[in-house]
């Protein structure tokens, strides 16, 4: 679990219900842990029962309240079934963190099939649309809610990431802005987070220490980001500390992106 001493505390989050999609590992799991330590009722989502159960167990062992839901967020029927389970178990979701996505490894465009392009866009952009579509009516019925969409620095500046992935991430930033404009009057805020190089299993397992340091040095703040950096930003954007902030894409990027 995360260090309680360094974790931000937001009293207004206590007792709320949060869904974090793609939260069985990495940034999503860290965000779920931070929420639970703020006494939020957390739903952990992923496609692997093993990793979902492990994250739920970690949260419960630390005294948090959580349960897991297996769902592919590119499939609306599965999201709707997840929503029904959550509402039966915890009630209406107040805080929605649409984080599911990934797979941005570089690929020459001429080698990318139409099916591959569609799959990456579905995982990273369509999944956010479908998740918000399912959970938004509950938020609007209560006249309140906070939505945080996961974007990426790859959608903010040109990079080595695949074109399908970076295009989808750019779409997420515009999705956040348009939703924010439409939903402000309904009491629902929408923001996005765009991380740069966050330490994860791929970086730890496949990059040498020298390669990791070179990557770190490409940032104004010369270190790799940590999942906790993104989790802290996500909590801020979901709390009343950001009550007059909506339509923002927050670059958690060590200064690599300045827009």
N, C-alpha and C positions, 0 to 999 in steps of 0.2 A: 504493500500500500504506500501511498504518497506520504511525505513528511508533513505532519500536522503543523510544524513550526513555520514552514515556508508557504503553506497553502493559503490562498485568500479566503476570507470568511465573509459571507454575505447573509445577514440574518433574514432578509426577505425571502430567501430561497427555501427556508425550512418548511417542510411539509408539502412542497410542491411535487408534481409528478413529471418526470423527465424521461424521454426516449432518446437514446443515443444510437443511431444506426451505425453499423460497422464498428461496434465497440468491443469486440472480443479480444482485441489486441491493439498495441500501438497507441496512437493519439486518442482514438475512441475509448479504449479501455482506461487510459489515464484520466480522460474527462469524466467517465462514469465514476471512477474512484473519487475524484475531487468533488463531484456532486454529492455522492453518498456521505462524504465527510462533512458536507454542509447540511446533512440531514434531509436530503432530497430522496424521494422514492424513485429509484432508478430502474429502467428497463434496459437490459443489455441485449443487443441484437447482433447477429452474425449468421453465417451459413453453416458453420461447424459447431455441432453440439458440444464437442470436446472443449473447444476454446471458449465458447460462451459459458459453459458450466464452470470452467476454471475461474473466469473473471467474476462471475456471480459469487462463487465460493470465497474468493479473496475479499470481496466487499462485505459479505456477511461475517467473515471471520474478524474483520475490523470493526464490527458493530453496526454496519450499514444495512439498509433495507433495499433489496434488489431481487429481480427475477429475470429469467432469460426467455427470449423469443427467437426462434429460428425462422428466418424469412429472407428471401432474395428480393432486395428492394427495387429490382428492375421488373418485378412481376406484381401488378396491382392487386391481384386476388390474394397473394400472400401477405401483402401489406395490410389489406383490409382485415384478413383473419387475425393478424397481429394486433391491429387496433382493437378489435372486439375482445381479444384476450386481455389486453391492458386495461380497457375500460371496465371489464368484469373484475379484475384483480385489484387495481389501484384507483380507477376512475379516469376522468378526462385528462389527457396530457396537457400540461401548461407550458412545458419547455421542450422544444423539439430541436434536436441536433442532428441534422441530416448529413452524416459524415461518410456513409458507405461509398466506396469507389476505389480507384487505384489503377495500377498497370500502365504506368507512363514510360516504360522503357523505350529507348530510341529505336525507331524502325524506319528504313527508307520508304518514302511514300509509295513508290512504284511496286513495292513488295507487299503492301497492305491490301488485303482483299476487302471487298465490300462488306462481307460478313464480319470481318475483324473490326472494321471502322464502326459498324453499327453496334457491335458488342461493347466497345470501349465507350462510345457516346451514351449508350443505354446505362452502363454501370456508373458513369460519372455525372451525367446531366439528367437523363430521363428519370433516374432513380430519385433525384431530388424533387422533380416535378410531381411524381407519383406519391412520394411520401407526404409532401405538403398538401396535395390534393386530398389525401385520406384524412389527415389530422386537423386541417384547418377549420372545418365546420365546428368541431368541438371547441376550439379556441374562440371562434367568433360568437358562439352561443354564450360563452362566459364573458365576452367583452374584454378579453385579455389574453396575452400569450407572447412568447418570445421564440423566434425561430433563428437558428444559426446554421448556415450552410457552409460545408467545407469546400473551399476552392483550392487554389495552388498558385505559387509564384509562376508556374508554367503558363497560367492563363493571364498573367499580368505583363510579362516581358518575354521576348523570344528566348528559347532555351534549346537544349538537346532532347527534351522530352518528345514523345511521338506527337505527330500533328493531330491525330484524333483526340488524344488526351488533352493537349494544350487547347484545342478548339473547344472541347467540352467544358474545360475549366473557365475559359473566357465566357462561355454561355452561362455558367453558374453565377458569375459576378453580375451579369445583366439581369438574370432571373431574380437575384436578391434585390436589386435596385427597383425593378418593376413591381415586385411583390410589396416592397416597402411602401411605394407610392400608393398602391391600391388599398393597403390594409391599415394604414395609420389611423384612419377614422374609426376602424373597428377595434382599436385597442391592441393591435398585434404589431410588434416590431420585427423587422427582418434585417439581419446583417449576415456578412460572410467573413470567413477567415481564410487568408491565403498564406500558408506556410511555405518557407523555402526548404533548405536541407535539414530535415529532422532526423536525428539518430534513430535508426530502426534496425530490424534484424538483417535486412539486406546490406545496409552500410556496414554493420558490425561484422557480418560473416564474409563479405565479398570484397571489401576494400581494405588495403593494408593501412597501418597507422600513418604512413607517409601520405597515402592518397587521401585519407580522412583529414589530415592536417592541411593539405593543399586545398581541399574543398572548403574547410573552415576559413582559410585565409582569403577566400574569394568574397567574404562578407565584410562589411564595414566593422561590425563587431566580430572579431576573428575566432569564432567557435561554431560548432554545429549546434543547431537547435535541439532541444529536448522535448519529448511529448508534454512535459509539464509546462513548458512555455506556451504551448497552444491551449492546453487545458485551462490555464489561468485566464487567458484571453477569452475563452469561450464562456467561463463563468461570469466574467465582467459583462459581456454582451448580453447575457441572459438575466442579469440582476437589475434591480432598480438603480444601481449606481450608474447605469447607462440609459436611464429612462427617457432621455431626450435625444437618443442616438438611434437612427434607423437608416437603412440604405447604404451603410458603410461597408467597404471591403477592407478589412484590417490586415495589413501585411505584417505577419509575424515572420520576419525574414532577415533579421540581423542587419538591416540597412541595405540589403541587396536590391530591394525594390523601394523606390521613393517616388510615389505618385500622388 
